[in-house]
Amino acid sequence: MPIKSPFFARTSALCNSMNWKEWAGYYAVSSYGTLHDPEYFAFRYSAGLLDITPLFKYRVKGPDAAAFLSRIMVKNIHKLGVGRVSYCCWCTDAGKVIDDGTVMRRAENEFFVTSADPGYSWFSRFLRGYDVVLEEISEEVAGLALQGPTSRDILKQICDADLNNLKFFSTVKARADGFEIYVSRTGYTGDLGYEIWVENEHAITLWDAIMSAGKNYDIRPAGLDALDVTRVEAGLILKDVDYFNALYALIDDRMSSPYELSLGWTVNLDRDPFNGQASLKAEKENGSKWAIVGLDIDWPQLESLYAKHGLPPEIGSHAWRSSVPVYISADKKYQTGYATSGTWSPILKKNIALATVEKKYENIGNELRIEMTVEHKRYTVPAIISKPQFFNPERKTSNPNSQSDE
């Protein structure tokens, strides 16, 4: 059965819906209320506080820490400066993605790595020859994501970090109420936000401090249902939904390369050898078959399908996670791909999806057709290719004293 995170005493008391999920072996709140909408709007208009303790966490220390991580990651970690964070993925020798996560350089020879799947067994295979210590600290460190437009103002009330000058994808050690925390300007909502990492013994104190400081900023505890809507709006892929861990994939067709997941920007090819390098170089030269794109689904067309049956449109407030065929034309003679995640975006007032399509159809503005079932019958409606980042506000990367940041 699932285990309780260090924040469980607070999350369980606030979860009036009794709506829980299992996340990496932990109890995780789906939504605190009967509806997740208030939590979604907290992420977008004030601040939401999410327990992210279930992420797997690793400490990598030693003179060869950067070299070791550069060996197993597709990105050259040598180039990551102290106090900076990198989003990256790691691959098999065939260049297929195992998992994605963040790498934070806390000191010259110390890194903090997060992942969705357990990765210690895989990482440890490549330790030989490196002067490095790899420690799994998943059960020792708790995490909170504070996300939304007022998140900076709230966090400034409880810690001594210079948040006005903390760049996007940076991390800093700070003091909060007499104990040490690490703050990283990262998150999974595509908005201004922070992730706060703390030793378990201080978890409840941290939760209480943030919630107390956030009272005047409309803070809300938030669950995974609201998070799922925001991550689709932000174009952020999800393991086991938009792609599969290559180590667990039953067939080759379920494996994806970084280029096929639109993560080619994370790959540094021309450097010392790393896992999957030869395969990724070949793919870069020869081209990829697939690409992940955004789909802007034609709302008037969908509305007219329901109208033919005398019904109003039926679109749920939850994000959906299922495979939906995508075609090149209404006659459905040729399927070019499939949508894997989608949602009605309350802030954009659009019906959107993330889809894997053949690369030759990835150009922005192309019109495809997505399958929709109305009153037990399958139809198609137009879907326009767009950037996966449907929602990308300037505040996500900007600082109060500058117009934009890295």
C-alpha positions as CSV (number, residue, x, y, z in Angstrom):
1,M,0.0,0.0,0.0
2,P,1.2,3.6,-0.5
3,I,3.2,5.3,2.2
4,K,2.8,8.8,3.7
5,S,4.9,11.7,2.7
6,P,6.3,14.0,5.5
7,F,3.5,16.4,4.6
8,F,0.7,13.9,5.0
9,A,-0.5,15.2,8.4
10,R,-1.3,18.5,6.6
11,T,-2.4,17.2,3.2
12,S,-4.8,14.6,4.7
13,A,-6.4,17.1,7.0
14,L,-7.1,19.5,4.0
15,C,-8.2,16.8,1.5
16,N,-12.0,17.1,1.8
17,S,-12.6,15.2,-1.3
18,M,-10.8,12.1,-0.1
19,N,-9.6,11.8,-3.7
20,W,-6.1,10.3,-3.7
21,K,-3.8,8.8,-6.3
22,E,-0.7,6.6,-5.9
23,W,2.4,8.4,-7.1
24,A,5.7,6.5,-6.9
25,G,4.5,4.6,-3.9
26,Y,3.2,7.6,-2.0
27,Y,-0.3,8.8,-1.3
28,A,-0.8,11.9,-3.5
29,V,-3.9,14.2,-3.5
30,S,-5.8,14.3,-6.7
31,S,-7.9,17.3,-5.7
32,Y,-8.5,18.8,-2.3
33,G,-12.0,19.8,-3.1
34,T,-14.8,18.0,-5.0
35,L,-13.7,20.1,-8.0
36,H,-10.1,20.8,-8.9
37,D,-10.9,24.1,-10.6
38,P,-10.1,26.4,-7.7
39,E,-6.7,24.7,-7.4
40,Y,-6.1,25.3,-11.1
41,F,-7.0,29.0,-10.9
42,A,-4.6,29.3,-7.9
43,F,-1.8,28.1,-10.1
44,R,-2.7,30.6,-12.8
45,Y,-3.8,33.6,-10.8
46,S,-2.3,33.4,-7.2
47,A,-0.4,30.4,-5.9
48,G,-0.8,26.6,-5.5
49,L,1.2,24.4,-3.1
50,L,1.9,20.9,-4.2
51,D,3.6,18.0,-2.5
52,I,6.3,16.7,-4.8
53,T,8.0,14.4,-2.4
54,P,7.3,11.3,-4.5
55,L,10.0,12.4,-7.0
56,F,13.1,10.2,-6.9
57,K,16.1,12.2,-5.6
58,Y,19.8,11.6,-5.8
59,R,23.0,13.3,-4.5
60,V,26.0,13.0,-6.7
61,K,29.3,14.1,-5.1
62,G,33.0,13.9,-5.9
63,P,35.7,15.2,-8.2
64,D,34.3,13.3,-11.2
65,A,30.6,14.2,-10.5
66,A,30.2,16.4,-13.6
67,A,32.0,13.8,-15.8
68,F,29.9,11.0,-14.5
69,L,26.6,12.8,-15.1
70,S,27.8,13.9,-18.5
71,R,28.4,10.3,-19.3
72,I,24.9,9.2,-18.6
73,M,22.9,12.4,-19.6
74,V,22.4,13.7,-23.1
75,K,23.4,17.1,-22.0
76,N,27.0,18.2,-21.2
77,I,26.8,18.7,-17.4
78,H,30.3,20.1,-17.4
79,K,28.8,23.3,-18.8
80,L,26.3,23.7,-16.0
81,G,27.4,26.4,-13.6
82,V,27.2,26.3,-9.8
83,G,23.7,27.4,-8.8
84,R,22.2,26.5,-12.1
85,V,19.6,23.8,-13.0
86,S,19.2,21.8,-16.2
87,Y,16.3,19.9,-17.6
88,C,17.5,16.8,-19.4
89,C,17.0,13.2,-20.2
90,W,19.0,10.0,-20.3
91,C,19.0,7.2,-22.9
92,T,19.9,3.7,-23.7
93,D,22.8,3.0,-26.1
94,A,20.2,3.0,-28.9
95,G,19.3,6.6,-28.1
96,K,15.9,5.9,-26.6
97,V,14.7,7.9,-23.6
98,I,14.7,6.2,-20.2
99,D,13.5,9.1,-18.1
100,D,13.7,12.9,-17.8
101,G,14.3,15.1,-14.9
102,T,16.4,17.9,-13.5
103,V,20.1,18.2,-12.5
104,M,21.0,21.0,-10.1
105,R,24.6,22.0,-9.5
106,R,24.7,22.9,-5.8
107,A,28.5,23.1,-5.6
108,E,31.5,22.5,-7.9
109,N,31.5,18.8,-7.1
110,E,27.9,18.3,-5.8
111,F,24.7,17.7,-7.8
112,F,21.1,17.0,-6.9
113,V,19.2,15.0,-9.5
114,T,15.4,14.3,-9.7
115,S,13.6,11.7,-11.8
116,A,10.1,10.3,-12.2
117,D,11.2,6.6,-12.2
118,P,13.7,5.0,-9.9
119,G,17.0,5.4,-11.5
120,Y,19.7,4.3,-9.0
121,S,20.1,0.9,-10.5
122,W,20.7,2.3,-14.0
123,F,22.9,5.2,-12.9
124,S,25.1,2.9,-10.8
125,R,26.0,0.7,-13.8
126,F,28.3,3.5,-15.0
127,L,30.1,4.4,-11.8
128,R,33.2,2.4,-12.5
129,G,36.2,4.6,-13.2
130,Y,34.8,7.7,-11.7
131,D,35.7,9.2,-8.4
132,V,32.2,9.9,-7.4
133,V,29.6,8.9,-4.7
134,L,26.0,8.3,-5.8
135,E,23.4,8.4,-3.0
136,E,19.7,7.9,-3.3
137,I,18.1,10.4,-0.8
138,S,14.5,10.0,-1.9
139,E,13.3,9.0,1.6
140,E,15.4,11.7,3.4
141,V,14.3,14.8,1.5
142,A,10.8,16.2,1.1
143,G,9.7,18.6,-1.6
144,L,7.1,21.2,-2.3
145,A,6.2,23.1,-5.5
146,L,5.0,26.6,-5.0
147,Q,3.6,27.7,-8.3
148,G,1.8,30.8,-9.6
149,P,2.0,34.6,-10.0
150,T,2.2,35.3,-6.2
151,S,4.7,32.5,-5.4
152,R,7.7,34.8,-5.3
153,D,6.0,37.2,-2.9
154,I,5.0,34.3,-0.6
155,L,8.4,32.7,-0.6
156,K,10.1,36.0,0.2
157,Q,8.2,36.1,3.5
158,I,9.7,32.8,4.8
159,C,13.3,32.6,3.6
160,D,16.4,34.7,3.1
161,A,17.1,33.9,-0.5
162,D,17.4,36.8,-3.0
163,L,14.4,35.8,-5.0
164,N,14.2,39.0,-7.0
165,N,17.5,38.1,-8.7
166,L,17.1,34.3,-8.8
167,K,17.2,33.4,-12.5
168,F,14.9,30.9,-14.2
169,F,16.3,27.4,-13.7
170,S,18.6,28.4,-10.9
171,T,18.9,27.1,-7.4
172,V,20.1,28.5,-4.1
173,K,20.6,27.4,-0.5
174,A,18.6,29.5,2.0
175,R,17.5,29.6,5.6
176,A,13.8,29.4,6.6
177,D,12.7,29.6,10.2
178,G,16.1,28.4,11.5
179,F,16.6,25.5,9.2
180,E,18.2,25.0,5.8
181,I,16.3,24.6,2.5
182,Y,17.2,24.6,-1.2
183,V,15.1,26.7,-3.5
184,S,15.0,26.0,-7.3
185,R,13.2,28.2,-9.7
186,T,11.6,25.3,-11.5
187,G,8.2,23.6,-11.8
188,Y,5.8,21.7,-13.9
189,T,3.1,24.3,-14.5
190,G,4.8,26.5,-17.1
191,D,4.4,29.6,-14.8
192,L,6.4,31.5,-12.3
193,G,7.2,29.0,-9.6
194,Y,9.6,27.4,-7.2
195,E,10.4,24.0,-5.8
196,I,11.6,23.8,-2.2
197,W,13.6,20.9,-0.9
198,V,14.0,20.2,2.8
199,E,15.0,17.4,5.2
200,N,12.0,15.4,6.4
201,E,12.2,16.6,10.0
202,H,11.5,20.2,8.9
203,A,8.8,19.4,6.4
204,I,5.7,20.3,8.5
205,T,7.3,23.5,9.7
206,L,8.0,24.5,6.1
207,W,4.4,23.7,5.0
208,D,3.0,25.8,7.8
209,A,5.3,28.7,7.1
210,I,4.4,28.8,3.5
211,M,0.6,28.4,4.0
212,S,0.7,31.1,6.7
213,A,2.7,33.5,4.6
214,G,0.4,32.8,1.6
215,K,-2.9,33.7,3.4
216,N,-2.8,37.3,2.0
217,Y,-1.8,36.0,-1.5
218,D,-4.7,33.6,-2.0
219,I,-2.6,30.5,-1.7
220,R,-4.3,27.1,-2.0
221,P,-3.0,23.5,-1.5
222,A,-3.2,21.9,-4.9
223,G,-3.4,18.4,-6.2
224,L,-2.4,16.4,-9.3
225,D,-5.6,17.0,-11.3
226,A,-5.0,20.8,-11.4
227,L,-1.3,20.2,-12.2
228,D,-2.2,17.9,-15.1
229,V,-4.2,20.7,-16.8
230,T,-1.4,23.2,-16.4
231,R,1.3,20.9,-17.7
232,V,-0.7,20.3,-20.9
233,E,-1.1,24.1,-21.3
234,A,2.7,24.4,-20.9
235,G,3.4,21.6,-23.4
236,L,5.3,19.5,-20.8
237,I,5.4,15.7,-21.5
238,L,4.5,13.1,-19.0
239,K,6.2,9.7,-18.7
240,D,3.8,6.7,-19.3
241,V,1.4,9.0,-21.1
242,D,3.3,10.9,-23.8
243,Y,6.2,8.5,-23.8
244,F,7.4,5.3,-22.2
245,N,10.6,4.4,-20.3
246,A,12.7,2.5,-22.9
247,L,13.8,0.0,-20.2
248,Y,10.2,-1.1,-19.6
249,A,8.8,-0.8,-23.2
250,L,7.5,-4.1,-24.4
251,I,8.1,-3.3,-28.1
252,D,10.5,-1.1,-30.0
253,D,7.6,1.1,-31.3
254,R,7.0,2.3,-27.7
255,M,10.5,3.7,-27.5
256,S,11.3,7.3,-28.3
257,S,14.4,9.4,-28.9
258,P,14.9,12.9,-27.5
259,Y,14.4,14.2,-31.0
260,E,11.1,12.4,-31.4
261,L,9.9,13.9,-28.1
262,S,10.9,17.5,-29.2
263,L,13.7,17.4,-26.7
264,G,16.5,17.7,-29.2
265,W,17.5,21.0,-27.6
266,T,18.7,19.1,-24.6
267,V,21.2,17.0,-26.6
268,N,24.8,18.0,-26.8
269,L,26.3,15.7,-29.4
270,D,29.9,16.8,-30.0
271,R,31.7,16.0,-26.8
272,D,33.1,13.0,-24.9
273,P,31.2,9.7,-25.3
274,F,27.8,9.4,-23.5
275,N,25.0,6.9,-23.6
276,G,23.2,6.9,-27.0
277,Q,25.7,9.3,-28.6
278,A,26.3,7.3,-31.8
279,S,22.6,6.5,-32.3
280,L,21.6,10.1,-31.7
281,K,24.2,11.4,-34.2
282,A,22.9,9.1,-36.8
283,E,19.3,10.2,-36.2
284,K,20.4,13.8,-36.3
285,E,21.9,13.2,-39.7
286,N,19.2,11.0,-41.1
287,G,16.2,12.7,-39.6
288,S,13.5,11.5,-37.1
289,K,10.3,9.8,-37.9
290,W,8.2,11.4,-35.2
291,A,7.7,14.7,-33.5
292,I,5.6,16.0,-30.6
293,V,3.4,18.9,-31.5
294,G,0.6,21.0,-30.0
295,L,-3.0,20.7,-31.5
296,D,-5.5,23.5,-31.4
297,I,-8.7,21.6,-31.8
298,D,-11.4,23.5,-33.7
299,W,-14.1,24.4,-31.2
300,P,-16.9,25.5,-33.5
301,Q,-16.6,22.3,-35.5
302,L,-16.8,20.2,-32.4
303,E,-19.8,22.3,-31.2
304,S,-21.6,21.7,-34.5
305,L,-21.1,17.9,-34.2
306,Y,-22.9,18.0,-30.8
307,A,-25.6,20.3,-32.3
308,K,-26.4,17.7,-35.0
309,H,-27.5,15.4,-32.2
310,G,-29.3,18.2,-30.3
311,L,-26.7,18.2,-27.5
312,P,-24.5,20.8,-26.0
313,P,-20.7,20.1,-26.2
314,E,-19.4,17.7,-23.5
315,I,-15.9,18.6,-22.5
316,G,-14.7,17.5,-19.0
317,S,-12.7,19.8,-16.8
318,H,-10.0,17.1,-16.3
319,A,-7.1,16.6,-18.6
320,W,-7.4,13.4,-20.5
321,R,-4.6,10.8,-21.0
322,S,-5.5,8.4,-23.8
323,S,-4.4,7.6,-27.3
324,V,-6.6,9.4,-29.9
325,P,-6.0,8.9,-33.6
326,V,-4.9,11.9,-35.8
327,Y,-5.4,11.8,-39.5
328,I,-4.3,13.9,-42.5
329,S,-7.9,14.3,-43.8
330,A,-11.5,13.8,-42.9
331,D,-11.8,10.6,-44.8
332,K,-9.5,8.9,-42.3
333,K,-7.6,7.0,-45.0
334,Y,-4.2,7.8,-43.5
335,Q,-3.4,8.1,-39.8
336,T,-0.4,10.3,-39.3
337,G,-0.2,10.0,-35.5
338,Y,-2.0,10.1,-32.2
339,A,-2.8,12.6,-29.4
340,T,-1.8,11.4,-25.9
341,S,-2.7,14.3,-23.6
342,G,-5.4,17.0,-23.9
343,T,-7.6,19.4,-22.0
344,W,-9.9,22.3,-22.2
345,S,-7.8,25.2,-21.2
346,P,-9.7,27.6,-18.9
347,I,-7.2,30.4,-19.3
348,L,-6.8,30.2,-23.1
349,K,-10.4,29.2,-23.8
350,K,-9.2,26.5,-26.2
351,N,-9.5,22.8,-26.6
352,I,-5.8,21.6,-26.9
353,A,-3.8,18.5,-27.0
354,L,-0.2,17.1,-27.3
355,A,0.2,14.7,-30.2
356,T,2.9,12.6,-31.7
357,V,2.8,12.9,-35.5
358,E,5.0,12.0,-38.4
359,K,7.7,14.7,-38.6
360,K,6.8,15.7,-42.1
361,Y,3.5,17.0,-40.8
362,E,4.9,19.0,-37.8
363,N,5.0,22.4,-39.4
364,I,3.1,25.1,-37.4
365,G,-0.2,26.0,-39.1
366,N,-0.7,22.6,-40.8
367,E,-4.3,21.3,-40.5
368,L,-4.8,17.7,-39.4
369,R,-7.9,15.9,-38.2
370,I,-8.4,14.5,-34.7
371,E,-11.0,11.8,-34.0
372,M,-13.9,12.7,-31.7
373,T,-16.7,10.5,-30.5
374,V,-20.1,12.1,-30.2
375,E,-23.2,10.1,-29.2
376,H,-21.4,6.8,-29.9
377,K,-20.3,7.8,-33.4
378,R,-16.7,8.6,-34.5
379,Y,-16.0,11.8,-36.4
380,T,-13.0,14.0,-37.1
381,V,-12.6,17.7,-36.5
382,P,-9.9,20.0,-37.7
383,A,-6.8,20.4,-35.5
384,I,-4.2,23.1,-36.2
385,I,-0.5,22.3,-35.5
386,S,0.9,24.8,-33.0
387,K,3.8,25.0,-30.6
388,P,3.3,22.6,-27.6
389,Q,3.8,25.6,-25.3
390,F,0.3,26.9,-25.5
391,F,0.7,29.0,-22.3
392,N,4.1,30.7,-21.8
393,P,3.8,33.9,-19.7
394,E,6.7,36.3,-19.5
395,R,6.6,36.2,-15.7
396,K,7.8,32.5,-15.9
397,T,11.3,33.7,-16.8
398,S,11.5,37.4,-15.9
399,N,12.7,39.0,-12.7
400,P,11.2,42.1,-11.1
401,N,14.2,44.2,-12.1
402,S,14.5,43.0,-15.7
403,Q,12.2,42.5,-18.6
404,S,13.3,38.9,-19.3
405,D,15.8,36.2,-18.2
406,E,17.5,33.1,-19.4
